[in-house]
Amino acid sequence: MARQTGQFGAVYVKIGGVFTKIFDTYDWTFDTKNELLKIPIKMDATEVYQPSHNDASFTAKRIIESSAWLGFISDASLNDTLTIWRLDLIDSNNAFTQLTVQGFAETETYNTPSGARAEETFKLQISGDSTGANSWSFVH
């Protein structure tokens, strides 16, 4: 599994062919994993594996500063909406990465303690396209 983490970023959603910024994020993680299949061979003394498919997810937090876009992730999650997202991210080394991904909003959690700022934690599950190809692209 490969993991990229960072402190700051912005999340955009593609609406009508145009990417629209929906909120800023902090404390984000982008995980990728190559799923492997065990290929059993009779009498073989070692395990043999074959790459199957890639898996990826994006998890981040945001400070809720206004009601704009509040509930967008929940709505996308509840309606099983396959969405194209753009993630503009600054990693832990202050390097900029831009990801364009296709995926589903999986989870969203609100935290609104008394007397403190309201926060949201959310997770996007990245999905491959119908050809089975990866659905994310990097720009550094």
N, C-alpha and C positions, 0 to 999 in steps of 0.2 A: 504494500500500500504506500502510495506517495501522498504526502500532506504538505500543503502550502498554507501558511498562516499570515495574518497581518493585523494591523491596527485600524486602518481607515479604508473607506470605500464608498461607492455609490451604486445603487441598484436602479436599473432602467428596465422598462417593459416595452415590448413592441406593440404599438396600437396603431392600426391603420397604416402599416408600413414605416412608421417613424418611432424611434426610441424616445420614450418619455421618462424623465427621472422621477422616481416615486419616493425615494428617501436615501439618506446617508446612513452608513453603517459603521460599526467599529467591532473589534474583536471577532474577526471572521476566520473561517477555516474552509479550504477547498480540498476534499479528499478524492483521490482516484484509486481504483483497484482493478487489477487484471484478474478476472476469475479464471481459475484453472480447473480442468477436468482430469481426473485420474484415469490413465489408460492402462488397464490391467493386461499384462502379458504373462502367459503361463511360464512358471519356473524362473521368472526373472528375479534376481536377487535385490534389485532396487526398484523404487517407485518411479514411474514415468508419468509425466504430466503434459497436457496439451493446452495452450491458451484457448479460452472460450470467448469471452467478451469483456468489455470494460464496464466499469461502474463508477459513478461519481456523484458527489453531493456537495452542497454549499450550505454552511451554517453561519449565521451572523446575528449580531445584536444591533438594535437601534434605539435611540432615545426618541420617545414620542413627543414631538414639539407642537404639533397641531393635529386637528382631526382629518386633515387632508390625507387621503390614501389609507386612513385607518380602516382596517378590516379587509384590505385588498388581498392579502395573503390568505386570510380565512376564507374569503369568497372563492378565490382560485382553488383552494384546497377542497372545499366542500363540493364544488361543481366539477371536480376532476378536469380542470382546464389545462390542456397542454399549451404552454406559453413559451415564447422566445424572450429570453432575458439577456441583458448586457450588464456585466459586472465590471466596473472600473475600480481596481483595487491597488492599494499601496501595501506592500508586504513589510515584514519585520526589518528588512534591510533598506527601506525607503525606495524600493524599486517599483515602478508602475507596471501593472499587468491588466490587460483588458480581455475579458472572456465573453464570448457570445455563446450562449447555451440554450438548449431546448429542454424543457422539463416541467415537472409538476411541483407546486407548493405542497409540501408534505405536512409540516407541523408549524404551529404558531403558538407562542405563549406570551401572555401579558403579565407584567409585574408592576403593580402600582402601590407601593408601600405608602403609608400615611406620612406626609411631610417630606417625601422624597420624589425624585423624578420618575416618571412612568417610562418603562422600558418594554421592549418586545424582543423575543428571540424567535427566529424562524429558520426553517430548513427547506431547501429546494432539492428535490431528487432529480438528477439529470437523466434524461432519457435518450436512447439512440433513435435515429430516424428509421423510416420503414425499410431501408436497405440494410439495416444492421450496422451501419457505420457510426463512428463516434459523432456526437452532436455538439462538441465544444471546439472552439478555436481560440488560440492565444495570440495576443499582440503584445509585444514587450516594448 
